[in-house]
Amino acid sequence: MPDNSGFLYAAYVVAGVIYLGYTISLLLRARRR
Amino acid sequence: MTAAASDARSVIVRGIVLTTLGLLGVAAVMVLALWFTPVEATQGPAQKIFYVHVPAAFTALWMAVPATAFAGLLYLWLHDPRLDRFAAASAEVSLVFCLVVLVTGPIWARPIWGAWWTWDGRLTLTLFLFFLLLGYQTMRAAIRDPVERARFSAVLGAMGLVLVPFIHLSVYLWRGLHPKPIVLKPSDPSLPPEMLHTLLYGIGAAVILYVGLVTLAYGIQLAQDLREAADAR
């Protein structure tokens, strides 16, 4: 079995950062309004 | 605080609660996939990127983009600003899910195909959809008149929906590297039950996250519209 777990962790981190980053940007916008 | 401002505030609070649930759901699915779902023998651990990639793609293609398009088309018919506000919120969230698809896909492709990107039909059309959604945001920011902005947005949103069947069928229409659907197909899903359950939980979490983010974005836009209306008076 190939050992490519680094790609798996990278994908999960990047997806988490995108979702979380967008949520934070919305929360900041909500605070400004 | 006026009744309308209080409504906007309650929509925002509801959006925050749902978004939090969605984010916790996505995190739980990652834990489930990492430690409690079997590793696919041929592809190795990288196959588990699937549990984030597919739910994001499903939500973007089968929920967010169609919801944007139908809300826009209904706006053209009914001229209700709530529909335009919803379409705008949904389009913005579609862009985020599309970005997750376009980023996690290449991270999976590198170890499995040996290349980050190929100009395969599925990949190329998804990239087109991303640019269309980006154009939607740019166009909205550029048009000042709300009625004109809503009309143009509705048309562009409908264009996104036109791409969806082509993206789904692209793996049958053109020969490429992207795997064919293993769940959304006429025959039974070709996945072992443990993998299928994790995938379905992933789709559930992504859908909750979509609903939460759209509610939050809608509430923010509603608050802004109310403030602009108050300033204009």
Interface residues (C-beta under 8 A of the other chain):
Chain A: M1 P2 D3 N4 S5 F7 L8 A10 A11 Y12 V14 A15 G16 I18 Y19 L20 Y22 T23 L26 L27 R29 A30 R33
Chain B: I12 G15 I16 T19 L23 V26 A27 M30 L34 V39 A41 T42 Q43 G44 P45 A46 K48 I49 V52 H53 A56 V93 V96 L99 V100 V103 T104 I107 W108 R110 P111 L209 L213 L216 A217 G219 I220 A223 Q224 R227
